[in-house]
C-alpha cells in the first residue's frame, strides 16, 4: 500500500506520527556491519564468558528509529535531515519493544520543520528525547512497499550445536593416518582440545614432529605410532581398530584413495555388509536445518543396490545427529519418472524400497529436482504432494560428479559450512580435506562421536528441536 508524504505547506504545528519496533539480535548484527561498531556489549553472546547480560542496543540505533518516522511517515519521502540533538535516558535491550514518535513544534523559512522526538519502551519509560530539524519536501511523493534485498544471517549455530551435544560423551580414540602437515595436525589437536577425540598419530615420527614444530603445534601429549610412509600409515591406522585401540579413523596428509584402499580390503580392512559412502553435512545460510548430501566423494557411478546402501547410511547419520525421521529426496533432473533419465527410475525404485521396509528409518521420495526438494513454494507450484518435497533434509545425488558439484557449490558459493563422514565401515572415518577450516574439522569429529554413540546405544545425543508451524 502506497503512503503519501506531507509537504511543508501541509504540515501544521502539533502534527505527530510514530513507529513501533521490537529489537532483535539480527538488528544489532546489521547495525554492527553498517556502522563498524563492534563493541561486544552490543552483540548478543559477546559480552564475555559467563556473562548472562542481554545485549544492549547502541544508542545511535535507537536514534535511527526517529529517522524511520521522519523519512517514512512525517514528513515522509523527500525529507532530509538538517540537525538532530539526542539525549539518551535509558538503555534498550534485545527483546524490548520501542515506540518512536515525533511531533511538529516549529516551522521556519526555507522549508525547515523542527520536531520533538521521543523513544519509549514497552514499560512506558523514556529511552531517548530528541530535537530533530529537517528539510520538509515541497512536492508530493509516495512510498510503496520497499523491496529491499533479503538478508541471510549465518551464525554457524547448527555446527556449534553438534559439538555441544558431545559434551559428556567419551572422547573417541582415533587413529590419524599420516598427519604430516600443519592442517591435518591442527585438526586432530583442536578436536582433542574440544574433548571429541583422543588422537593416535600414525606415520613417520620425524615428519610429524617437523610439521608440528613448523606449525607451532604441541603434540607432546599424544601417542605417536611409527609408520615409514603414507601407505604404511593407512595400513597401521586400520590395524589399530582391529587391536581395539582406535574406534575411528581420521585422514591426515595422504590421498583419500590411499586410506580407503586399506579400509575396503577384504582381508584386514574395515568392510561390513554395507557399501561405504560419504555424507556431507552442510550448515547452509537460509535453511533452518542441517542438509545432508550423499554420495559426493566415494561411489563414482553407483548402481541401484549401492544407492540403497548410500540412502541407508545417510538416514543413520541423520538420526544420529538428532533428526528422528529424516526426509530423504532422491535427486534427478526432473520430478517425474522418465525412462530416458536413469536416475529418475532409480529414484522411483528406491522410494518403493523404503515403502516396503528395505530402507528404514526415514521418509524417502523421488525423483525430485533440486528446486522442489528444498523449496516448498517450488513444490507447490508443480503440484507435488509429498512429505519430503520442499522439506528435504537429505539429498541423494545420482552420481559422484553431481554430488561433488552440489556440495562444493553450497560450500563455496552459498557459503555453507561443510563437514563430512564416511559410513558403512566398521568405524566412522573422518575424510577431512586440506581446504577444511577448523570449524569443519571440529564438526566432522563431532559427527564421528555422535554416530558412534548412536550406533552403540540406539539413541541420539542431540536434543530434538520441536518443529515449527507447517509452511
N, C-alpha and C positions, 0 to 999 in steps of 0.2 A: 504494500500500500504506500503510495507516494505521500510525502509530507512537505507542505509548502513552508517557506521561511516567513519571517516577519521583517518587513523593511523598516528602515529608520523612521519613516513617516508613520508607520502603523503601530510602532511601539509607544506605549504610554507608561509613565511612572507608576510602579506598583504591579506591572505585569510580572508573572513568575512562571517557572517551569521546573521540573525535577526529573531525575532518573534514579532508579534503584538497581543495585548490583550486588551479588554475593561474591566475596573474594575467594578465589580458588588457588591451589598450588600452581596450576598452569599459568594463571595471571602473573604470578611472581617470576616464573621462568621467562615468559615473554618479555616482561619489563627488564629483567636482567640482561637478556640478549640485546634488546633495543638500546638500553642505556649504557651498558658496560659496567653497571654497578653490581659487583659480585659479593657484596657484603653478606657473609653467611647468616647473619641474623634475618635476612630477607628471603632465605631459601629453605624450604621445608627439608628437615632431616640433616641440615648442615650446621646446626647451632653448636655442635660439639658432642663428643662421645658422652653418652649418659644423660644428655640434656633433653628433657621432655617438653621444653617450651615450644609453643606453637609459633610458627614463623610470623614475623612482624612485617606488615606491608611498608614499603618505602613511602615516606611522606609524600614524595612527588607523584607516586602512583595515585594516592588519594586525591591530590590536586587535579590529576587528569580527568577525574570524574566531572569536575566543573566544566572542563573544556568540552566534554561529551554533551553536556546540556546546551552549552552556548553554540557549539558547532552543528548540532543535530536538530535542536528544537527552538530555542530562543536566544538570539535572533534566528539561528539555523544556517542553512547553506549559504556561503558567501561571507560569513563572519571571519574577521581577522583580529587577533589579539593585539592590543597596544601595550598593556601592562597588567600585572597581577601581583598583589601582595597577599600572602597567605600566612596565617598564624595557626600552628598545629597544637591542639589542646589535649589530645588523647591519641592512643595507638590503635591501629586497626590490625586484626589478626585473621589468618585463614579461617574461613567459616563465618566471619562477620558479614551481615547484610547492611550495606551502606546506601544512604539516600543523599544525593547531591542536589541542591536546589539553588536557583538564582532568582533574584528579584530586581527589577529595574529601579534604580534610585535616582538617576540624573541623566538628562540628555544634554549634550553640548554641541557646539557648532562643529562642522566637519564630520558629521555622521557618527560622532562618538557617543556611546552609551556606557554608563557606569552601572555595574550590577553588584549587589551584595550577594555573596555566596556563602553557603553553609553545607557541611557534610555531617550527617548524624548516623549513628549505628542503630541496630535493632532495639537497643535499650533506651533510645531517645537521647543518648549522650552526644554532645557536640565533639566531633573529632577534629574539625578544621573550620576556620572562618576566613573569608577572603573578600578582597575588593578587586573586581575584575573590570578592566577598561577595554572595550572592544570597538572596532570599526564595524558598524552595522551595515548590512547590504542595502543598496538603494534600488535594486531591481528584483523582481520575483525569480525565485529559484526553487526547485523541488529536490527532495532526497528520496530516491527509490530504495528498494531493498538492495543494499550494497552487496555485491557478490565478491567478497574478499576471498583470496586463496585459502584453502583449508590448511590448518596446521596439524602436524602429527608429532606427538611427543614420544620420544624413545627413551624410557627410563631404565631399561635393562632389568626391570624388576622380575621378569619371569625366570631368568637365569639365576638371579640372586636368590629367588625362592627355592630353586632346586638345591643350591649349595646350602642354604639354611636348613633344608629338610634333612640333610645328612648329619646335622648336629645330634650327637648321642648314638649314632651308628658307629660300629668299629671301623677304623681305617683299614683299607683294603691292601694287603700285601701285594705289591705289583712289580713284576719283572719288566724293567725298562730296557728294551733292546737297543744297544749301541748308541747311548746318549753322548755322542762325541762332538756336540756343538752347543753353543750357548742357549739357543731357543729350546732345544729338547731337554737340556738340563734344567733350565729355568722352569719349564712347565712341570716337571716332576717335583722340583723343590717347592714351588708355590703350592702345588696340590698337597704336598706333605705338610707345609705350614698351616694349611687350611684344615688339616685333620682328615683329609679324604683318603690318602694312600700312604703306605709305608714303602718307599721306593727301594728296589734292589737293582742297582746299576750294573748292567751286564755288558761287558765289552773290554777293549784293551785299556788297561789301567792308565798307562802313560797318556793316551789320547784323552781319556775322560778327565784326568786331573789337569792336563794342559788347557782343555776347553773351559773347565771350571775356573782356573786361575785367570785366563784371558777375559772371562765374562764377570769376574769378581763374585763368583758364587761359592758359598761354603758348602762342601759336600762331606765334611768331616764326620758327620753323624750317621752316614748312610752306608749300608753294606755294599761292597763292590765285588762282583764276581768276574774273574778274569775270563776273557774270550779273545782270541787273537785278531779277529776281523768281524765284519758285519754279519756274514753268513753264519759264522760260528756263534755270534751273539744271539741271533734269532733262534738257532737250534737250542742253545743253552737256556734261553728265556722260556721256551716251551717245556724243556726238561724240568725247570723249576716248578712248573704247575704239576707235573706228574709226581714230583717229590713232595707235593703238598706244602711247598714253601711260598708259592705265589698263588693268588686267587684271581689275578687279572694280568693282562699283558698290555704294555704301552709301547708304541712305536717311538724310536729315537731317530737318529740321523742316518737312516737307511731307507732304501726304496720299499714302498708298500708291498710290492710283489715278492721281495726277498723275505719279508716277515710272513706274509700269507702262505708262501710256499711251504714253510715249516709247519704252519698251523693246519693246513689241509692234507698233510701226509697221511696215508692210510695207516702206516706203522709209525707210531711215536708222535703223531700230530695231535690236534685237539678237535678232530672231527666228531660230530654227532650224527644222528639220523637226519637232521635238518640241514638244509643248504645254508652256507654262510651268506650274509648280506649286510650291507652298510645302511645305517639310518642317519640322515642329517636331522638334527633338531634345531629349529630356527626360531628366534625371537624377532619377529618382523614388526616394525612400526605399523600401526594401523590395524593390527589384528589383536583381538582380546585374548587369544590363546596361543600356546606354542603350536608350531606347524612342523610335522614330520614329513620328510621327503626321502623316498627309497625306490630303487637302489641306484645310487649315483657314483659308486666307487668300485664295485667288485664284479657283478654279473653284467657282462657286456650286452648280450642279446638273450635274455632268459626265456626258456620255454614255459609252457603253462604250469607245469608242476613246480618248477623253480620259482615262478611268480607266486604260487600258493605259499611256499615257504617264506618268501620275501614279505608277503602280506602278514603272515602269522608272526614273524619276527617283529615287525613294526607294531602290531597290536600289542604284543607282550611288552615292548618297551614303553608304549603309550600308557598302558595300565600301571607299569612300574613307576611312572612319573606323575601319577595322580589323575589320569583320565580313565574313569571306571569303565566306560563303554565307548571306545574310540569310534569316531565316524570316519570311515575309510573310503576315499574316492579312487577308483581305478581309472587312470587317466588315458585319454586318447585325444585325437584332434576334433572329435565330434561327440555328441551325446546320444547318438542312436547307432545301433549295430549296422555296420556297412561291410559286406564281405570283402570289399577291396582294401579295407584297412584292418589288418590282422589284429592290431591292439584292441580294436573295438569288440572283436569276437572274444578274445581272451578276457576282456573286462566283463562281458556278459556271463561267461562261464564261471569266473571267479566269484561273481556276485551270487550265482546259483549254488556254488560250492559252499559259500558262507550260509546261505539259507538252509542247506542240508546238514550243516554242522561239520563239514570237512575243514572249515576255517572257523575258529571260535574266538569269542571274547570281544568282538566288535561288530559294528554295523557296516556292511560292505555294499557299495553300489557303484555301478558303472555300466557302460562307459560314460565318463563325464569329461568335458573340456575344462580348461583352467578357469575360465570366467565363471561358469555355472557351478564349479566345485567350491569356490571360496566366496562368491558374491551372491547374496540371497536375491538381490534385485535381478541379476542376470538370470538366475534360475527361474524366477517367477515370470520374467519376460518370455522365456522359452517354454513356459508351461510345464516345467519339470516338477513332479510331485515326488519328493524324496526326503527322508530324514537327513540324508547326507548332503544333498545339493545345497550349495551356498553356505554350508557349515562344516566342511570337511576339516578334520584335524590331522589326517594322514593322507598324503598324496603318493600313490604308487604309480611310477612312471613306466612307459613301455620298454625303455632300454637305458643303458648307462649314459649314452650321449644326451638324451633328453633330460635325464635326471641331473647330470653334471651341469648342463647349461642352466636349468631351472634353479638349482641350488646356488650356483655362483652368481646368477642374475639377482636373486634375492639378497645374497650376501654383499655384493659389491655395488649394485645399482640401487637396490631398495634399502641398503644399509641394515640388513638384518644381522643380528649376532648368530653365529653358526657354531654348533658343537656336533659331535657325532660319535657313533659307537658301532662296532662290528658285532653282530649277534649270530647265533647258530653254532658257535664253538662251545667247548666245554666251559670256558670262562669268557667274560666280556673282554673285548680288545679295543683299546683306545688308539685309533688310527689318526693321530694328530698330524697336522701339516706345518711346515715351516712358516706358512703365512698366518697361522692361527695366533691371535693375541692372547694375553694372559687370561682374559675373561673366558674365551673359548676353551682354553686348555683346562681351566678350573671346572667349567660346565661339563666337559667331556668326562673328567674324573668323577664328577658328581653323578653323571648318568651311569657310570660303571658301578658306583657304590649303591645307587638306588635300584639298579637292575639286579644286582647280586642279592640285595636284601629281599626284593620281591620274589626272585626265583627260589630262595630258600625258605621264605615264610608264607608266600602267597598273599602278602599284604603290602600295599604301597605305603612308604613313609611320608609321602607328600600329602598334606591335608587337601581334601577335595574342596574346590571353590564352588559354592552354590551357584547354579546357572541363573543368569538374569532373565528378564522378561523375554519371551519369544519374539523374534523380529517379525 
